[in-house]
Amino acid sequence: MLRTTRSVPKDIVTKLNAEVVKILKMPDVQKRLIEIGAEPVGNQHVEMAATMKSDTEKYAVVVKKANVKIE
């Protein structure tokens, strides 16, 4: 997982999250995301962070089992 030495202020994260959620609720954006196989969720940033952490852990196991190497 990527780590940074600075945190983004909570009010900025909240504002950005609200704007992204608005965008993800736009019908044309939802349509396009579905067309490419994505699932437009538009949840809170803490939920997204938890999903990313879970996915990273899950796919790390897959990569290890498949013996994937960086080229």
N, CA, C and O atoms as a printed pandas DataFrame, in Angstrom:
     atom_number atom_name residue_name chain_id  residue_number  x_coord  y_coord  z_coord
0              1         N          MET        A               1    0.845   -1.173    0.000
1              2        CA          MET        A               1    0.000    0.000    0.000
2              3         C          MET        A               1    0.894    1.241    0.000
3              4         O          MET        A               1    1.940    1.263    0.648
4              5         N          LEU        A               2    0.478    2.252   -0.719
5              6        CA          LEU        A               2    1.244    3.484   -0.770
6              7         C          LEU        A               2    1.147    4.230    0.550
7              8         O          LEU        A               2    0.080    4.293    1.160
8              9         N          ARG        A               3    2.215    4.770    0.968
9             10        CA          ARG        A               3    2.233    5.561    2.204
10            11         C          ARG        A               3    2.792    6.935    1.870
11            12         O          ARG        A               3    3.679    7.066    1.027
12            13         N          THR        A               4    2.278    7.933    2.521
13            14        CA          THR        A               4    2.804    9.276    2.337
14            15         C          THR        A               4    3.255    9.808    3.683
15            16         O          THR        A               4    2.838    9.317    4.732
16            17         N          THR        A               5    4.106   10.813    3.641
17            18        CA          THR        A               5    4.582   11.391    4.889
18            19         C          THR        A               5    3.665   12.512    5.370
19            20         O          THR        A               5    3.782   12.958    6.512
20            21         N          ARG        A               6    2.763   12.967    4.521
21            22        CA          ARG        A               6    1.826   14.023    4.897
22            23         C          ARG        A               6    0.403   13.525    4.754
23            24         O          ARG        A               6    0.101   12.678    3.913
24            25         N          SER        A               7   -0.453   14.062    5.582
25            26        CA          SER        A               7   -1.871   13.739    5.482
26            27         C          SER        A               7   -2.594   14.878    4.792
27            28         O          SER        A               7   -2.224   16.044    4.929
28            29         N          VAL        A               8   -3.614   14.528    4.060
29            30        CA          VAL        A               8   -4.477   15.541    3.462
30            31         C          VAL        A               8   -5.479   15.929    4.540
31            32         O          VAL        A               8   -6.059   15.053    5.181
32            33         N          PRO        A               9   -5.691   17.214    4.750
33            34        CA          PRO        A               9   -6.656   17.633    5.780
34            35         C          PRO        A               9   -8.028   17.002    5.546
35            36         O          PRO        A               9   -8.479   16.865    4.408
36            37         N          LYS        A              10   -8.679   16.621    6.644
37            38        CA          LYS        A              10   -9.953   15.915    6.575
38            39         C          LYS        A              10  -11.008   16.692    5.792
39            40         O          LYS        A              10  -11.785   16.093    5.048
40            41         N          ASP        A              11  -11.046   18.015    5.947
41            42        CA          ASP        A              11  -12.053   18.797    5.228
42            43         C          ASP        A              11  -11.841   18.732    3.713
43            44         O          ASP        A              11  -12.805   18.755    2.947
44            45         N          ILE        A              12  -10.584   18.650    3.289
45            46        CA          ILE        A              12  -10.278   18.535    1.860
46            47         C          ILE        A              12  -10.712   17.154    1.358
47            48         O          ILE        A              12  -11.327   17.049    0.297
48            49         N          VAL        A              13  -10.399   16.109    2.105
49            50        CA          VAL        A              13  -10.790   14.751    1.725
50            51         C          VAL        A              13  -12.309   14.654    1.628
51            52         O          VAL        A              13  -12.837   14.064    0.685
52            53         N          THR        A              14  -13.010   15.229    2.599
53            54        CA          THR        A              14  -14.467   15.193    2.605
54            55         C          THR        A              14  -15.037   15.910    1.384
55            56         O          THR        A              14  -15.972   15.418    0.751
56            57         N          LYS        A              15  -14.477   17.066    1.055
57            58        CA          LYS        A              15  -14.958   17.830   -0.101
58            59         C          LYS        A              15  -14.678   17.071   -1.406
59            60         O          LYS        A              15  -15.556   16.958   -2.261
60            61         N          LEU        A              16  -13.471   16.559   -1.551
61            62        CA          LEU        A              16  -13.141   15.787   -2.752
62            63         C          LEU        A              16  -14.035   14.560   -2.890
63            64         O          LEU        A              16  -14.512   14.250   -3.982
64            65         N          ASN        A              17  -14.256   13.867   -1.780
65            66        CA          ASN        A              17  -15.110   12.692   -1.802
66            67         C          ASN        A              17  -16.525   13.055   -2.252
67            68         O          ASN        A              17  -17.118   12.339   -3.060
68            69         N          ALA        A              18  -17.063   14.143   -1.745
69            70        CA          ALA        A              18  -18.411   14.568   -2.123
70            71         C          ALA        A              18  -18.488   14.859   -3.619
71            72         O          ALA        A              18  -19.476   14.514   -4.268
72            73         N          GLU        A              19  -17.456   15.488   -4.166
73            74        CA          GLU        A              19  -17.445   15.796   -5.600
74            75         C          GLU        A              19  -17.323   14.534   -6.449
75            76         O          GLU        A              19  -17.976   14.422   -7.487
76            77         N          VAL        A              20  -16.507   13.601   -6.024
77            78        CA          VAL        A              20  -16.360   12.338   -6.761
78            79         C          VAL        A              20  -17.671   11.560   -6.734
79            80         O          VAL        A              20  -18.071   10.983   -7.745
80            81         N          VAL        A              21  -18.340   11.541   -5.583
81            82        CA          VAL        A              21  -19.630   10.851   -5.480
82            83         C          VAL        A              21  -20.634   11.476   -6.444
83            84         O          VAL        A              21  -21.383   10.756   -7.104
84            85         N          LYS        A              22  -20.662   12.805   -6.534
85            86        CA          LYS        A              22  -21.554   13.480   -7.485
86            87         C          LYS        A              22  -21.272   13.016   -8.915
87            88         O          LYS        A              22  -22.191   12.728   -9.681
88            89         N          ILE        A              23  -20.004   12.950   -9.252
89            90        CA          ILE        A              23  -19.607   12.527  -10.601
90            91         C          ILE        A              23  -20.018   11.080  -10.851
91            92         O          ILE        A              23  -20.537   10.757  -11.920
92            93         N          LEU        A              24  -19.790   10.210   -9.870
93            94        CA          LEU        A              24  -20.130    8.797  -10.036
94            95         C          LEU        A              24  -21.628    8.560  -10.148
95            96         O          LEU        A              24  -22.050    7.517  -10.647
96            97         N          LYS        A              25  -22.434    9.503   -9.697
97            98        CA          LYS        A              25  -23.890    9.368   -9.796
98            99         C          LYS        A              25  -24.428    9.855  -11.137
99           100         O          LYS        A              25  -25.609    9.669  -11.427
100          101         N          MET        A              26  -23.588   10.471  -11.956
101          102        CA          MET        A              26  -24.023   10.944  -13.272
102          103         C          MET        A              26  -24.311    9.731  -14.161
103          104         O          MET        A              26  -23.483    8.825  -14.268
104          105         N          PRO        A              27  -25.498    9.717  -14.803
105          106        CA          PRO        A              27  -25.874    8.550  -15.620
106          107         C          PRO        A              27  -24.852    8.183  -16.692
107          108         O          PRO        A              27  -24.583    7.000  -16.903
108          109         N          ASP        A              28  -24.277    9.175  -17.373
109          110        CA          ASP        A              28  -23.306    8.849  -18.428
110          111         C          ASP        A              28  -22.030    8.253  -17.853
111          112         O          ASP        A              28  -21.407    7.396  -18.480
112          113         N          VAL        A              29  -21.640    8.695  -16.678
113          114        CA          VAL        A              29  -20.446    8.145  -16.029
114          115         C          VAL        A              29  -20.735    6.715  -15.578
115          116         O          VAL        A              29  -19.916    5.819  -15.787
116          117         N          GLN        A              30  -21.895    6.499  -14.959
117          118        CA          GLN        A              30  -22.252    5.144  -14.532
118          119         C          GLN        A              30  -22.313    4.198  -15.724
119          120         O          GLN        A              30  -21.814    3.075  -15.656
120          121         N          LYS        A              31  -22.920    4.650  -16.809
121          122        CA          LYS        A              31  -23.034    3.822  -18.006
122          123         C          LYS        A              31  -21.653    3.405  -18.510
123          124         O          LYS        A              31  -21.421    2.234  -18.809
124          125         N          ARG        A              32  -20.746    4.366  -18.601
125          126        CA          ARG        A              32  -19.403    4.068  -19.109
126          127         C          ARG        A              32  -18.643    3.132  -18.179
127          128         O          ARG        A              32  -17.981    2.201  -18.638
128          129         N          LEU        A              33  -18.732    3.369  -16.896
129          130        CA          LEU        A              33  -18.043    2.500  -15.944
130          131         C          LEU        A              33  -18.550    1.068  -16.048
131          132         O          LEU        A              33  -17.766    0.119  -16.018
132          133         N          ILE        A              34  -19.856    0.918  -16.169
133          134        CA          ILE        A              34  -20.436   -0.423  -16.315
134          135         C          ILE        A              34  -19.969   -1.070  -17.611
135          136         O          ILE        A              34  -19.684   -2.267  -17.640
136          137         N          GLU        A              35  -19.890   -0.285  -18.684
137          138        CA          GLU        A              35  -19.423   -0.807  -19.973
138          139         C          GLU        A              35  -18.013   -1.381  -19.885
139          140         O          GLU        A              35  -17.700   -2.362  -20.558
140          141         N          ILE        A              36  -17.169   -0.780  -19.066
141          142        CA          ILE        A              36  -15.788   -1.264  -18.956
142          143         C          ILE        A              36  -15.600   -2.263  -17.814
143          144         O          ILE        A              36  -14.479   -2.671  -17.509
144          145         N          GLY        A              37  -16.710   -2.648  -17.190
145          146        CA          GLY        A              37  -16.645   -3.680  -16.160
146          147         C          GLY        A              37  -16.389   -3.177  -14.756
147          148         O          GLY        A              37  -16.084   -3.964  -13.860
148          149         N          ALA        A              38  -16.510   -1.874  -14.554
149          150        CA          ALA        A              38  -16.311   -1.311  -13.215
150          151         C          ALA        A              38  -17.657   -1.200  -12.509
151          152         O          ALA        A              38  -18.710   -1.189  -13.146
152          153         N          GLU        A              39  -17.604   -1.121  -11.210
153          154        CA          GLU        A              39  -18.810   -0.976  -10.412
154          155         C          GLU        A              39  -18.795    0.401   -9.745
155          156         O          GLU        A              39  -18.053    0.614   -8.786
156          157         N          PRO        A              40  -19.605    1.335  -10.244
157          158        CA          PRO        A              40  -19.623    2.682   -9.652
158          159         C          PRO        A              40  -20.305    2.664   -8.289
159          160         O          PRO        A              40  -21.524    2.521   -8.203
160          161         N          VAL        A              41  -19.521    2.809   -7.230
161          162        CA          VAL        A              41  -20.061    2.704   -5.880
162          163         C          VAL        A              41  -20.328    4.088   -5.292
163          164         O          VAL        A              41  -21.454    4.384   -4.893
164          165         N          GLY        A              42  -19.310    4.930   -5.236
165          166        CA          GLY        A              42  -19.477    6.266   -4.667
166          167         C          GLY        A              42  -19.695    6.236   -3.169
167          168         O          GLY        A              42  -20.622    6.866   -2.659
168          169         N          ASN        A              43  -18.844    5.506   -2.462
169          170        CA          ASN        A              43  -18.987    5.424   -1.017
170          171         C          ASN        A              43  -18.066    6.422   -0.310
171          172         O          ASN        A              43  -17.385    7.217   -0.958
172          173         N          GLN        A              44  -18.055    6.374    0.981
173          174        CA          GLN        A              44  -17.221    7.279    1.768
174          175         C          GLN        A              44  -15.753    6.883    1.670
175          176         O          GLN        A              44  -15.429    5.723    1.417
176          177         N          HIS        A              45  -14.873    7.850    1.870
177          178        CA          HIS        A              45  -13.445    7.589    1.708
178          179         C          HIS        A              45  -12.921    6.531    2.681
179          180         O          HIS        A              45  -11.991    5.800    2.341
180          181         N          VAL        A              46  -13.494    6.434    3.873
181          182        CA          VAL        A              46  -13.031    5.404    4.813
182          183         C          VAL        A              46  -13.428    4.016    4.317
183          184         O          VAL        A              46  -12.690    3.052    4.516
184          185         N          GLU        A              47  -14.594    3.909    3.672
185          186        CA          GLU        A              47  -15.011    2.632    3.096
186          187         C          GLU        A              47  -14.102    2.261    1.930
187          188         O          GLU        A              47  -13.731    1.099    1.770
188          189         N          MET        A              48  -13.750    3.246    1.124
189          190        CA          MET        A              48  -12.855    3.000   -0.006
190          191         C          MET        A              48  -11.487    2.548    0.477
191          192         O          MET        A              48  -10.897    1.629   -0.093
192          193         N          ALA        A              49  -10.984    3.184    1.517
193          194        CA          ALA        A              49   -9.684    2.793    2.073
194          195         C          ALA        A              49   -9.729    1.355    2.574
195          196         O          ALA        A              49   -8.776    0.602    2.377
196          197         N          ALA        A              50  -10.827    0.967    3.218
197          198        CA          ALA        A              50  -10.965   -0.405    3.720
198          199         C          ALA        A              50  -11.030   -1.398    2.561
199          200         O          ALA        A              50  -10.439   -2.476    2.625
200          201         N          THR        A              51  -11.751   -1.025    1.504
201          202        CA          THR        A              51  -11.839   -1.893    0.324
202          203         C          THR        A              51  -10.473   -2.049   -0.321
203          204         O          THR        A              51  -10.079   -3.157   -0.685
204          205         N          MET        A              52   -9.750   -0.949   -0.465
205          206        CA          MET        A              52   -8.412   -1.015   -1.071
206          207         C          MET        A              52   -7.481   -1.891   -0.248
207          208         O          MET        A              52   -6.711   -2.673   -0.804
208          209         N          LYS        A              53   -7.547   -1.765    1.077
209          210        CA          LYS        A              53   -6.702   -2.575    1.948
210          211         C          LYS        A              53   -7.047   -4.052    1.784
211          212         O          LYS        A              53   -6.160   -4.894    1.646
212          213         N          SER        A              54   -8.327   -4.355    1.799
213          214        CA          SER        A              54   -8.786   -5.737    1.646
214          215         C          SER        A              54   -8.385   -6.310    0.292
215          216         O          SER        A              54   -7.893   -7.435    0.209
216          217         N          ASP        A              55   -8.596   -5.532   -0.768
217          218        CA          ASP        A              55   -8.231   -5.993   -2.112
218          219         C          ASP        A              55   -6.730   -6.203   -2.246
219          220         O          ASP        A              55   -6.288   -7.170   -2.866
220          221         N          THR        A              56   -5.951   -5.305   -1.669
221          222        CA          THR        A              56   -4.493   -5.428   -1.724
222          223         C          THR        A              56   -4.044   -6.724   -1.055
223          224         O          THR        A              56   -3.206   -7.450   -1.588
224          225         N          GLU        A              57   -4.604   -7.003    0.104
225          226        CA          GLU        A              57   -4.259   -8.233    0.813
226          227         C          GLU        A              57   -4.693   -9.468    0.024
227          228         O          GLU        A              57   -3.950  -10.445   -0.069
228          229         N          LYS        A              58   -5.899   -9.419   -0.544
229          230        CA          LYS        A              58   -6.428  -10.551   -1.307
230          231         C          LYS        A              58   -5.574  -10.832   -2.540
231          232         O          LYS        A              58   -5.200  -11.976   -2.798
232          233         N          TYR        A              59   -5.268   -9.779   -3.298
233          234        CA          TYR        A              59   -4.509   -9.984   -4.530
234          235         C          TYR        A              59   -3.034  -10.244   -4.284
235          236         O          TYR        A              59   -2.356  -10.799   -5.149
236          237         N          ALA        A              60   -2.529   -9.860   -3.139
237          238        CA          ALA        A              60   -1.145  -10.197   -2.790
238          239         C          ALA        A              60   -1.005  -11.713   -2.681
239          240         O          ALA        A              60    0.006  -12.281   -3.094
240          241         N          VAL        A              61   -2.022  -12.361   -2.125
241          242        CA          VAL        A              61   -2.020  -13.823   -2.009
242          243         C          VAL        A              61   -2.058  -14.448   -3.405
243          244         O          VAL        A              61   -1.330  -15.401   -3.681
244          245         N          VAL        A              62   -2.906  -13.911   -4.279
245          246        CA          VAL        A              62   -3.022  -14.430   -5.651
246          247         C          VAL        A              62   -1.691  -14.296   -6.380
247          248         O          VAL        A              62   -1.230  -15.239   -7.022
248          249         N          VAL        A              63   -1.081  -13.128   -6.277
249          250        CA          VAL        A              63    0.202  -12.875   -6.952
250          251         C          VAL        A              63    1.276  -13.816   -6.428
251          252         O          VAL        A              63    2.072  -14.354   -7.198
252          253         N          LYS        A              64    1.296  -14.011   -5.114
253          254        CA          LYS        A              64    2.302  -14.900   -4.516
254          255         C          LYS        A              64    2.091  -16.336   -4.982
255          256         O          LYS        A              64    3.048  -17.011   -5.362
256          257         N          LYS        A              65    0.853  -16.805   -4.955
257          258        CA          LYS        A              65    0.552  -18.184   -5.359
258          259         C          LYS        A              65    0.851  -18.409   -6.836
259          260         O          LYS        A              65    1.262  -19.500   -7.230
260          261         N          ALA        A              66    0.646  -17.378   -7.651
261          262        CA          ALA        A              66    0.907  -17.492   -9.094
262          263         C          ALA        A              66    2.380  -17.271   -9.409
263          264         O          ALA        A              66    2.798  -17.407  -10.559
264          265         N          ASN        A              67    3.161  -16.934   -8.404
265          266        CA          ASN        A              67    4.590  -16.679   -8.558
266          267         C          ASN        A              67    4.866  -15.591   -9.600
267          268         O          ASN        A              67    5.774  -15.719  -10.422
268          269         N          VAL        A              68    4.077  -14.531   -9.553
269          270        CA          VAL        A              68    4.227  -13.417  -10.488
270          271         C          VAL        A              68    5.494  -12.649  -10.135
271          272         O          VAL        A              68    5.746  -12.354   -8.966
272          273         N          LYS        A              69    6.279  -12.330  -11.144
273          274        CA          LYS        A              69    7.523  -11.582  -10.946
274          275         C          LYS        A              69    7.428  -10.241  -11.675
275          276         O          LYS        A              69    6.801  -10.145  -12.731
276          277         N          ILE        A              70    8.038   -9.232  -11.119
277          278        CA          ILE        A              70    8.114   -7.928  -11.763
278          279         C          ILE        A              70    9.152   -7.990  -12.862
279          280         O          ILE        A              70   10.268   -8.466  -12.653
280          281         N          GLU        A              71    8.779   -7.505  -14.035
281          282        CA          GLU        A              71    9.727   -7.545  -15.153
282          283         C          GLU        A              71   10.465   -6.244  -15.272
283          284         O          GLU        A              71   11.306   -6.090  -16.157
